[in-house]
Amino acid sequence: MIKKQIALLVLLTAALVLLLSSCAGQNKPADDNKPGDATQAPAATEATVDDATEKPVATEAPVVTDAPTEEPATEVPATDAPTDVPEPTEAVDPTEGPELVPIESGTNVALDAEVDVSSTTGESHASIGFGPEHINDGYYYEPSVPSVGWTTNVSENFDDPEQEEWAELKLAQDTAINKIIVYPVVNGGRFPVAFQLQVSMDGKNYTTVAEVKDNSRFDDKDDSPFEFEFETVICRYVKFLATELCEASPRDGYLCQVAEIEIYAA
């Protein structure tokens, strides 16, 4: 009986020893060289160790300011440089006009002129050869050609013999002239009592080169031409200006009629 108790005590003692050994194994600290369940904390970054205290000292993080933004440079597209550089031209004098075509002396330059008149007739007289275009067409006293000349408007002026009437010829270019011939219509027509021949460069400022007063050829039915020669002048415009008209017709009133005007280059 006693042997059985001793044996049981031994077994209990052995069991107790094993249990204590097991508990001691669980409380044993883990080996630093062996991996364990706990995760290793990462080492602190951006820190320095004070030699005296051996404690980590945090360094101040640099303060970041907003950097100034710069506009990106605009890229200028490259262009092809001109290959031909124009040579400098000589300055042109603005007062110089176009080059004039030489005109032979004695040429009737009225044939190429533009015509403007103070007034003109209607169809009743145009049908028999009256019109501004006939004052410088080169025909006069020619029965076979329906070109009588120019007349002012009929049946319009019954009261004023001093009403000015005019025909203006604009030459093709500035021209030196020294002679003008004016032809009345056949039998004298209604040629004015007084008239002037004027010249101008601009069509605004005129100079008188010839003048007739107290003409009586209408009364005599004289259709011989008036021929005027004068000192050479350079002009662009020539005007025939009637300042006094001949006797009025009971039907047509006061008129100014001219068969042809010739202008000669000097």
Sequence and secondary structure as in RCSB ss.txt:
>XXXX:A:sequence
MIKKQIALLVLLTAALVLLLSSCAGQNKPADDNKPGDATQAPAATEATVDDATEKPVATEAPVVTDAPTEEPATE
VPATDAPTDVPEPTEAVDPTEGPELVPIESGTNVALDAEVDVSSTTGESHASIGFGPEHINDGYYYEPSVPSVGW
TTNVSENFDDPEQEEWAELKLAQDTAINKIIVYPVVNGGRFPVAFQLQVSMDGKNYTTVAEVKDNSRFDDKDDSP
FEFEFETVICRYVKFLATELCEASPRDGYLCQVAEIEIYAA
>XXXX:A:secstr
 HHHHHHHHHHHHHHHHHHHHHHHHHHS   TTS  SS      SSEEE TTT  EEE                 
       S          TT         TT BGGGG EEEES    HHHHTTTBSGGGGGSS  S TTS   BE
E  TTS SS TT  EEEEEEEEEEEEEEEEEEE  GGGTT  SEEEEEEESSSSSEEEEEEE S  HHHHT    
EEEEEEEEEEEEEEEEEEE    BTTTBS  EESEEEEEE 
